[in-house]
Amino acid sequence: MEKTIKGKVYVLGDNIDTDQIIPAQYLTYNPSVAAERRMFGRFAMSSVPLPKAGLPKGNIPFVDQTDPDNTKSPYAIVIGGKNFGCGSSREHAPLAMAEAGIKAVVAEFYARIFYRNAVNGGYLIAFDSPQRLVDKFNTGDVAEIDLEKSVIRNVTQGTEFGLAPLGDVVPIIEAGGIFAYARKVGMI
């Protein structure tokens, strides 16, 4: 597991649900087929309300849709509010974010099924924040998460905030998901 995650942030609000993260019409793609799996990245976050990057810049899309071959987002970290990943239990939501290039999500709290799908699938690291960070970051800011110290730094603004420790999920994250972990410890 990396010791730090660094990149641009994409800031969202509260109650971002799995239908916003990957709308149902894109669930026809098969994640077992590499070419189709990439499409989850292309359409990740395609139904979330576009965040404001600042008054002069206006709305910023998650994945640039002008290039039909683009499946990656320029962002590495999503900052969310309360109840991130609510809605259905679709595993495709954290998969879509990972396929778009997201490494971590930082939110006040998660729908538990989204959190476990993110961890168990080895898709991305979900950090809990004891404070509301959606008001402390702007879309496009550069952030760095220090996994050992459990902090996130807003490099652009020169600020730092504590995160809840990852706790018991660390071995699963380090192994790359629940099945990889089970193989590693001899459970399967």
C-alpha positions in Angstrom: 0.0 0.0 0.0 1.3 3.5 -0.8 2.3 5.6 2.1 0.8 8.8 0.5 -1.8 9.5 -2.1 -1.5 12.8 -3.9 -3.5 14.5 -6.6 -6.3 16.9 -7.5 -9.5 16.7 -5.5 -13.1 16.6 -6.7 -15.4 18.1 -4.1 -19.0 16.9 -3.7 -21.7 17.4 -1.2 -24.0 15.2 1.0 -26.0 12.1 0.1 -24.1 11.3 -3.1 -25.8 8.0 -4.1 -24.7 5.1 -6.2 -27.1 6.1 -9.0 -25.2 9.4 -9.2 -21.8 7.7 -9.1 -22.7 5.2 -11.9 -26.2 5.6 -13.4 -28.2 2.4 -14.0 -28.0 2.7 -17.8 -24.3 2.0 -17.7 -24.6 -1.2 -15.7 -25.0 -3.1 -19.0 -21.2 -3.0 -19.3 -19.5 -6.2 -18.1 -16.7 -5.5 -15.6 -15.1 -8.9 -16.5 -14.4 -7.7 -20.0 -11.4 -5.2 -20.0 -12.7 -2.9 -22.8 -16.2 -2.7 -21.1 -14.7 -2.3 -17.6 -13.0 0.9 -18.8 -16.3 2.4 -19.6 -17.3 2.4 -15.9 -14.5 5.1 -15.6 -15.9 7.1 -18.5 -19.3 7.4 -16.9 -18.3 7.6 -13.3 -20.0 10.5 -11.5 -22.0 11.3 -14.7 -25.1 12.0 -12.7 -23.7 14.0 -9.7 -24.4 17.7 -9.6 -21.3 19.4 -11.0 -19.3 21.0 -8.2 -18.2 24.7 -8.3 -14.5 25.1 -8.7 -14.7 28.9 -8.0 -16.9 31.6 -9.4 -14.8 32.4 -12.5 -14.3 28.8 -13.5 -17.9 27.5 -13.2 -18.9 23.9 -13.3 -16.2 21.2 -13.7 -17.0 17.7 -15.1 -15.4 14.6 -13.5 -14.4 13.0 -16.8 -14.0 15.1 -19.9 -16.6 13.8 -22.3 -15.3 15.6 -25.4 -12.8 12.8 -26.2 -14.8 9.6 -26.9 -11.8 7.5 -25.8 -11.3 9.2 -22.4 -12.1 7.0 -19.4 -9.9 8.7 -16.8 -10.5 11.7 -14.6 -7.8 14.3 -13.8 -8.7 13.8 -10.1 -7.2 11.3 -7.7 -9.2 12.1 -4.5 -12.9 12.7 -3.9 -14.0 14.8 -0.9 -17.6 14.1 0.0 -19.9 15.1 2.8 -22.3 13.0 4.8 -23.8 9.7 3.7 -21.5 9.1 0.7 -22.4 6.1 -1.4 -26.0 5.8 -0.2 -28.6 4.2 -2.4 -28.3 0.7 -3.8 -25.7 -1.9 -2.9 -24.1 -1.9 -6.4 -20.5 -2.8 -6.3 -20.1 -0.9 -9.5 -20.0 2.5 -7.7 -16.5 2.1 -6.2 -15.4 0.2 -9.2 -16.4 3.1 -11.5 -14.5 5.5 -9.3 -11.4 3.3 -9.4 -11.6 2.9 -13.2 -11.7 6.7 -13.5 -8.5 6.9 -11.5 -9.7 7.7 -8.0 -7.4 6.4 -5.3 -9.3 7.6 -2.2 -12.5 9.1 -0.9 -12.7 11.2 2.2 -16.1 11.8 3.6 -17.8 12.5 6.9 -19.5 9.1 6.8 -20.5 6.5 4.3 -23.3 4.2 3.6 -21.8 1.0 5.0 -22.4 -1.1 1.9 -20.5 1.4 -0.2 -17.6 1.5 2.3 -17.4 -2.3 2.4 -17.6 -2.6 -1.4 -14.8 -0.1 -1.7 -12.6 -2.0 0.8 -13.6 -5.6 -0.1 -13.2 -5.1 -3.8 -9.8 -3.4 -3.3 -11.1 -0.5 -5.4 -10.2 2.6 -3.4 -9.5 3.6 0.2 -12.4 5.2 2.1 -11.3 7.6 4.8 -13.6 9.0 7.5 -13.1 12.6 8.4 -14.1 13.8 11.8 -14.8 17.3 10.4 -16.6 18.7 7.3 -14.0 19.0 4.6 -16.2 19.9 1.7 -16.0 23.5 3.0 -12.2 23.3 3.3 -11.3 22.2 -0.3 -12.2 23.4 -3.8 -12.4 21.1 -6.8 -9.0 21.3 -8.4 -7.0 21.8 -5.2 -4.0 19.5 -4.8 -4.2 17.3 -1.7 -1.9 14.8 -0.1 -3.1 12.0 2.2 -0.5 10.6 4.6 -1.7 7.1 5.4 0.7 6.6 8.3 -0.2 9.8 10.1 -3.9 9.8 9.1 -3.9 13.3 7.8 -5.0 15.1 4.6 -3.1 18.2 3.5 -4.6 20.8 1.2 -1.3 21.5 -0.6 -2.9 24.4 -2.6 -4.1 26.2 0.6 -1.4 25.0 3.0 -3.8 23.5 5.5 -3.9 20.0 7.2 -6.8 18.0 8.7 -6.9 14.8 10.7 -8.6 11.7 9.4 -9.9 8.7 11.4 -7.4 5.8 11.4 -8.2 3.1 8.9 -8.2 0.5 11.6 -9.0 -3.2 11.0 -9.4 -2.8 7.2 -5.7 -2.1 6.7 -4.8 -5.8 6.0 -7.6 -6.1 3.4 -6.5 -2.8 1.7 -2.8 -3.9 1.7 -3.8 -7.2 0.2 -5.8 -5.6 -2.6 -9.3 -6.7 -1.5 -11.1 -9.4 0.6 -10.4 -12.3 -1.7 -6.7 -11.5 -2.0 -6.6 -11.1 1.8 -8.3 -14.5 2.3 -5.8 -16.2 -0.1 -2.9 -14.5 1.7 -3.9 -15.7 5.2 -4.9 -19.2 3.9 -8.6 -18.9 4.2 -9.1 -19.9 0.5 
